[in-house]
Structures are given as C-alpha cells and as structure tokens.
Amino acid sequence: MADCQRIMCSVGSCTFNETSQNLCTLDAVQVSAAAKSDSGAPYDETLCASYSSGKEKK
C-alpha cells in the first residue's frame, strides 16, 4: 500500500479519530459487515471493525 494514503474519519466518538482533522490515527482499519448481514446495502456491509469508543460507558 502506498505511504501517501490516509484514512479519513468523521466518527467523533472513536478513540482513533483525530477530530481536528477528521483523520484516523490507525495505519490500517478492518472493514466488516454488520452481524449476520448479507443485504448488500453499504450501511450494512461497510462498518469499521477497528472502532473503539472514546467515551466511558455509563
């Protein structure tokens, strides 16, 4: 993979998001489908499996 590629991210609650630049700080991300999904719909088939919540659970 080229060194110049960047992972853009606008998910403000993710630990790996550099919110001031909308950039993911990981070198790579895992993209996965939603659990038991086979719909073919982009919102079901392209979830970031590398997501980690930056917020504490209440």
N, C-alpha and C positions, 0 to 999 in steps of 0.2 A: 504494500500500500504506500502511496506517495506520502512524503513527510509534510506536504503542504495542506493536506486535508484537515478540516475541522469538523467537529460535531456541534451543531447548533442546537440549543435547547431553550425553551421558554417555560419550562415547568419550575416555577419558583419554589416549590416545596421540596425539591430534590436536593440532597446533600451535595451532589456533584455539579450543580448549576452555579456558574459564576454569573449571578443575576445582573451585574452592571453591564455585562457584555453579551448576555444570552448564550453563553458557551458552556459546554460540558467539559469538566476538567479531567475526565477519563480519557485514556488513549484509545479505547475502543468500547463499544456498547454491544450488548446482546439484545437482539430484537426477537420477540416471541409473540405467538398468537395468544389471545385470551384463553383461559382454561376451557377445554373441550370445545373450542371454536373451530369451525370449518366453513364459515359463512362466506369468505372471500371479500368481505367488507373491510376497507382499510382500517377503520377504527377497531375492528376485532382482530385483525391479523398483523398489526404493526406496533405492538406495545413494547415499551422499553423494559426489558427484564433486568437491566442494571440499576433501575431506580432504587434509591434509598431515601426514606423520608428524613428530612432535616428537622422536622418538628417532633417534639415529645408527645407521646400518647397520653391522653388524659384519662 
